[in-house]
Every structure is written in structure tokens, then in C-alpha cells.
Amino acid sequence: MTTDNDGAKTGCVNWGIVGTGDISRSIASDMGLVKGANLRAVASRSQERAVTAAQEFGADRGCSFAELVDAHDIDAIYIGTPHATHRSLAIAALNAGKHVLIEKPVGLNGSEVREIASVAAARGLFAMEAMWMKFNPLYRQLKEEIAAGAIGDVMSVRASFGIPFPKDVGSRWSSELGGSTLLDQCIYPVTLALDILGLPTSIAAIGTMRPDGIDTRQHVTLEFPEGRYAQLAASMVEFVEPTASISGTTGWTTMSFPFWAGRSYSTTRGSKLFEPSVVKANFAGYGYSAMLEAVNEAIKSGDLEHSLHKWSEVFAVFEVLDEIRSQMNGVGPADIVRARK
Ligand SMILES: NC(=O)c1ccc[n+]([C@@H]2O[C@H](COP(=O)([O-])OP(=O)(O)OC[C@H]3O[C@@H](n4cnc5c(N)ncnc54)[C@H](OP(=O)(O)O)[C@@H]3O)[C@@H](O)[C@H]2O)c1
């Protein structure tokens, strides 16, 4: 943004990416669709993977994380690594003066999340959890319709994200790396419920926690003022229909799979039960560009957070996630990572 040496572009946000996995690949590709975003470097724990990924992702160079945070031509860093690494990478990047966009879950628990937010605020830097669902144009349209009264007074949310992960491979099955269906999948239904219904008054959760601290499934009831409620479920060991619905006094709306990356929704109103109206989206790329564009603009404007996904909202989500974990009688990933240090 402010630099103009060696290919860094003035007027653009010059980005670095940490991690060379699938999500970084998709983010890099969608970043290519964002005007004013300039992908400069990809960091990996291996120099070879960094160079290969940089070539594949269209970045100028591959490097180590230490080189990335020290680089003068990098304004902002996207962190696409396993959950348990987010806190330390984000804080190191912020302390080096870089804005950060951190994959969900932004931390392992509420205290990590608050720590990242407070370092960002103290440094005067932009930081955000990459909760792309909230930036999805179709989701934003749906919220506008609901606010305009399309289904009357909203009374309940039902949302689930159950998709089995390939067994025993990858960071999702590592307690040290933060493996957890709560943090990986349930975070979307919880974020949706709070975004639509506000702050819950009570939380009741049941789930399965392995002895190593990896939670594999849960179902949750949240209650809200005036009799409103949310029923949420997640699983990394079985399918639980990955759709969502929002119901009100005059109808309901159903967000098709994958509800967190809205491609279509249908609205059914009381007098036309068999004639739902369907809205479909057509977007380029993998669906991350709306978020990337919004973050890019926020950084250019000097904002420290984005109004579509404020820190206060993330704190509220993590209060719910922490309470769900405690009701599952679980030692969570954060405790395991701490205990092994
Ligand atoms: N928004 C979405 O749609 C979406 C989708 C999938 C995942 N995610 C999130 O993205 C994050 C990464 O998920 P993933 O499945 O891509 O993870 P992953 O494949 O296990 O790891 C991603 C990359 O992180 C680096 N890495 C692995 N272990 C590391 C460690 N101990 N320390 C530092 N870097 C490490 C590796 O790159 P190098 O070996 O090159 O260092 C790896 O390729 C998670 O937080 C997940 O929740 C989001």
C-alpha cells in the first residue's frame, strides 16, 4: 500500500500468505480477482514448498515466515495454517507491523481471541477472522430481506455442518494442532445463529469428546429473549445435513448446502406454502473474493476492523463455543497445547 520497491504496488495492499495448503491456494486464486490486492509472497516451513507455492499461486517469491513478517514490501498477511498456530503467527505478524486476516477459528478459545484483538488494537492494525460467510453477497441479500420482514418476526434458526473428515489424516485429527469439530465446523452454525438472533440467554450442549481432547460431534440449543431459539449441530465423523433455515412468524427461508458459502436460498411464506421463491447466486472463484475485497478496502481506508465481522461479535461467538466445550466436559485444544509446551 505504501511501498513501491521491487514490484510492490503503490495504492494496492501488498499481501503475503502463510501456509501452502488447499485453503491458501483458494484464497490466492480469489485474491487474483480483487482489484487493489497484490500477492507478493508465500511463506512455508519449507523453502522448497514456499517457492513452488509462490509460483503456483502467482506470487513473486517464496520465503520463511520470519522473512515474511520482516519484509518491507508486505502490508498484510493472510494466515491459512492449522488452528493452534493462529495465535502465535498472528501476534508475531502484528508485532512486526502487518495487518492480518486469520483463518477461522481465529484462536482456540476466547482468551486467545481477545489477546489477538488487543495486540491489533494496541498496534493500530487491521485484524479479522476470515469469516467469509458474512461477506457472501447472497447471505447479505437474505439478511436484508429478513430485516424488511420477508418472514415476519424471526423466531428460530436451525443450522448444521456435519461432513466427515478423511480419517486420521491431517491437522484436523491432531489435538496439538487444534483438531476440533467445534472450532472447525460448529463455528459456522454458531456464528449464523448469533448474527441472526443476537446474544443467547442460555446454552445447552451435548457432544462427543475423545480422550485426547478432540471433540468430534455436538448438538446445541441456544435460547434467546422472547422465546426465540437456535438448534445447531456439527460433526466430523458423520453427515448432518449442511444446510440452515431461519423461521419466523409468517414464513421461513432455507439456505442450501453449503449454507456458509451461500449459493442459493428459498423463502416460503404462509399463504404460499408450496410456492417458495428461490434466489441463486453466481459468483466467480471459490467464494472468498467478497471478503477479500472488503478487507482490502478496509485496510486501504485505515480501518482496524470490518463492520460486517466486528471483534465484539467474534468475542460473543467464542463465549458460546467455550461454554459448549465446557458442557461437553472437555479439555479443549488450548489446554492440550498448553500442557505439552
Ligand atoms: N474458510 C474456509 O473455507 C476454510 C476451508 C478449509 C480450512 N480453513 C481453515 O484454514 C486453516 C488451515 O486448514 P487446512 O485444512 O488447510 O490445514 P492444513 O492443511 O493442515 O495446513 C495448512 C498449511 O499450514 C502449514 N502448516 C501445517 N502445520 C503447521 C504448523 N504446525 N505450523 C505452521 N504451519 C503449519 C502447512 O504449510 P507448509 O507446510 O507449507 O508450512 C500446511 O500446508 C484452518 O484453521 C481451517 O479451519 C478454512
The ligand as a Tripos MOL2 file, in Angstrom:
@<TRIPOS>MOLECULE
LIG
   48    52     1     0     0
SMALL
NO_CHARGES

@<TRIPOS>ATOM
      1 N1        -12.6500  -20.7370    5.1070 N.am      1 LIG1
      2 C1        -12.6640  -21.9530    4.6190 C.2       1 LIG1
      3 O1        -13.4370  -22.2700    3.7090 O.2       1 LIG1
      4 C2        -11.6890  -22.9480    5.1300 C.ar      1 LIG1
      5 C3        -11.5400  -24.1650    4.4730 C.ar      1 LIG1
      6 C4        -10.5540  -25.0310    4.9380 C.ar      1 LIG1
      7 C5         -9.7740  -24.6890    6.0250 C.ar      1 LIG1
      8 N2         -9.9880  -23.4960    6.6540 N.ar      1 LIG1
      9 C6         -9.1560  -23.1280    7.8070 C.3       1 LIG1
     10 O2         -7.8520  -22.9350    7.3150 O.3       1 LIG1
     11 C7         -6.8940  -23.3630    8.2860 C.3       1 LIG1
     12 C8         -5.9610  -24.3760    7.6380 C.3       1 LIG1
     13 O3         -6.7000  -25.5250    7.3470 O.3       1 LIG1
     14 P1         -6.0910  -26.6550    6.4370 P.3       1 LIG1
     15 O4         -7.0090  -27.7780    6.4140 O.co2     1 LIG1
     16 O5         -5.6450  -26.0430    5.1420 O.co2     1 LIG1
     17 O6         -4.8090  -27.0430    7.3120 O.3       1 LIG1
     18 P2         -3.5490  -27.9290    6.9090 P.3       1 LIG1
     19 O7         -3.7350  -28.4420    5.5100 O.co2     1 LIG1
     20 O8         -3.3170  -28.9050    7.9820 O.co2     1 LIG1
     21 O9         -2.3690  -26.8710    6.9550 O.3       1 LIG1
     22 C9         -2.3160  -25.8000    6.0330 C.3       1 LIG1
     23 C10        -0.8700  -25.3840    5.8390 C.3       1 LIG1
     24 O10        -0.3640  -24.8620    7.0580 O.3       1 LIG1
     25 C11         1.0130  -25.1880    7.1770 C.3       1 LIG1
     26 N3          1.2120  -25.8760    8.4560 N.ar      1 LIG1
     27 C12         0.8600  -27.1320    8.7880 C.ar      1 LIG1
     28 N4          1.2150  -27.4020   10.0590 N.ar      1 LIG1
     29 C13         1.7970  -26.2800   10.5250 C.ar      1 LIG1
     30 C14         2.3790  -25.9390   11.7660 C.ar      1 LIG1
     31 N5          2.4370  -26.8090   12.7650 N.pl3     1 LIG1
     32 N6          2.8780  -24.6920   11.8960 N.ar      1 LIG1
     33 C15         2.8280  -23.8090   10.8940 C.ar      1 LIG1
     34 N7          2.2830  -24.1010    9.6800 N.ar      1 LIG1
     35 C16         1.7790  -25.3060    9.5200 C.ar      1 LIG1
     36 C17         1.3690  -26.1210    6.0350 C.3       1 LIG1
     37 O11         2.0670  -25.3590    5.0660 O.3       1 LIG1
     38 P3          3.6730  -25.5230    4.9960 P.3       1 LIG1
     39 O12         3.9530  -26.9910    5.2120 O.co2     1 LIG1
     40 O13         3.9790  -25.0660    3.6590 O.co2     1 LIG1
     41 O14         4.2450  -24.6930    6.1020 O.co2     1 LIG1
     42 C18         0.0380  -26.5560    5.5050 C.3       1 LIG1
     43 O15         0.0230  -26.7990    4.1390 O.3       1 LIG1
     44 C19        -7.6910  -23.9460    9.4560 C.3       1 LIG1
     45 O16        -7.7520  -23.0240   10.5050 O.3       1 LIG1
     46 C20        -9.0890  -24.1870    8.8720 C.3       1 LIG1
     47 O17       -10.1400  -24.0210    9.8070 O.3       1 LIG1
     48 C21       -10.9130  -22.6220    6.2260 C.ar      1 LIG1
@<TRIPOS>BOND
     1     1     2 1
     2     2     3 2
     3     2     4 1
     4     4     5 ar
     5     4    48 ar
     6     5     6 ar
     7     6     7 ar
     8     7     8 ar
     9     8     9 1
    10     8    48 ar
    11     9    10 1
    12     9    46 1
    13    10    11 1
    14    11    12 1
    15    11    44 1
    16    12    13 1
    17    13    14 1
    18    14    15 2
    19    14    16 1
    20    14    17 1
    21    17    18 1
    22    18    19 2
    23    18    20 1
    24    18    21 1
    25    21    22 1
    26    22    23 1
    27    23    24 1
    28    23    42 1
    29    24    25 1
    30    25    26 1
    31    25    36 1
    32    26    27 ar
    33    26    35 ar
    34    27    28 ar
    35    28    29 ar
    36    29    30 ar
    37    29    35 ar
    38    30    31 1
    39    30    32 ar
    40    32    33 ar
    41    33    34 ar
    42    34    35 ar
    43    36    37 1
    44    36    42 1
    45    37    38 1
    46    38    39 2
    47    38    40 1
    48    38    41 1
    49    42    43 1
    50    44    45 1
    51    44    46 1
    52    46    47 1
@<TRIPOS>SUBSTRUCTURE
     1 LIG1         1 GROUP 0 **** ****
